[in-house]
């Protein structure tokens, strides 16, 4: 008996990951929806059927083009956690079936990848990106910045236009513009294989603007798999909220069912920080605010959108160092718990200890370098305060943990007239030895110590383009890229050492 893919009711054969035993020459049906659309739910779309003939090899009735070199995709994923018993993994090519939190998953041998280890070659990273609702859309076209070992062949599937483009990316042609998509911030796109099914949402407290706009806390989700059940367990800083004329109390849940071409967005004038999103399968999650300012004195000002792709709860840390941000004197650091935890916050002048319940947060004031130690994994974001004289706006930037540092990074810096900088955090005894684009570089240093930990941070200006930075002696360090210009700003991590879900280094 052969093993074949069998997925009645899916959108397209390439999304099929369920396998079963099939007879020689058996015909397997797979349904898919034509003309996928991103950004809204589509009801009543006509379905068509594709008939695929099982041939004389295992899982040959797929749409993965296994015998050709696979292309990366920004909108689909082949990563799926099986729910069959361990002896039903159907791992091919000597793949080993192992349990991941009670669910079986194939761990592939060298040279193979895919849910069943059915693909031969180097694993192709897969991403999905989408943009939150914006208040300002003028002069803010969205770009996808790509950094890596050149050249990079990229396949971009645009749901709205129902097309798929193949793009060659080089160090001189590293930005891909999205048509009819507007964004005034930036985020690090997280690979599909590291997305998960539990998130706690970071946002920021709503501050009123000049009066002609209203800021909103926003969260948007989009799944990897068909028929993904998503629960949005609401939390707000001002009590119950109303969504589509329905009243929801705190911790009540909005439940929806999504497919890979769907994006669901929820926005509200309350701060939604601490909202939890569990789901039946992995999700991409983006959160932020439509337009906000960060004055601590209670003043009002123009706003900038905030936007970050949220790390799932299994990709968090308990030890963080917040870097010095060039051009910004002060920032607000928000620490958000997942479970009950105690935290210690230390900056250059004070030490604060605090206990947080599940999904609670606390804000700290940050200047040059800050140290955060928690008893459980937490989420940390930094929000720089607007610089009035320069008209530099705020942004939302994820701070990744010390245990998530890398020894080198490929990263990209946008043009668009931004005054951009990079910041690093490293153990103090490793502050020397940085190489940026094959040239030694020196950082102006701020230090902090806590017990046996000694960290240093520094920042330098950076030009637009694709860059590479490493430590000469292999020391691991954190990297962040950010920039500002009149009434605009952006910020995102340069990269993160993601945890393998089977705890394999």
Buried (B, 14 or more C-beta within 10 A) or exposed (E): EBBBBBBEEBBBBBBBBBBBEBEEEBEBBBBBBEEBBBBEEBEEEEEEEEEBEBEEEBBBBBBBEBEEEBBBBBBBBBBBBBEEEEEEBBBBBEBEBBEBEEEBBBBBEEEBBBBBBBBBEEBBBBBBBBBBBBBBEEEBEBBBBBBBEBEBEBBBBBBBEEEEEEEEBEBEBBBBEBEEBBBBBBBBBBBBBBBBBBBBBBBBBBBBBEEEBEBBBBBBBBBBBBEBBBEBBBBBBEEEBEEEEEEBEBEEEBEBBBBBBBBBBBBBBBBBBBBBBBBBBBBBBBBBBBBBBBEEEEEEBBBBBBBBBBBBBBBBBBBBBBBBBBBBEBBBBBBBBBBEBEBBBBBEEEEEEBEBEBBBBBBBBBBBBBBBBBBBBBBBBBBBBBBEEEBBBBBBBBBBBBEBBBBBBBBBBBEBEBBBBBBBBBBBEBBBBBBBEEEEBEBEBBBBEBEEBEBBBBBBEBEBBBBBBBBEEEBBBBBBBBBBBEBBBBBBBBBBBBBEBEEEE
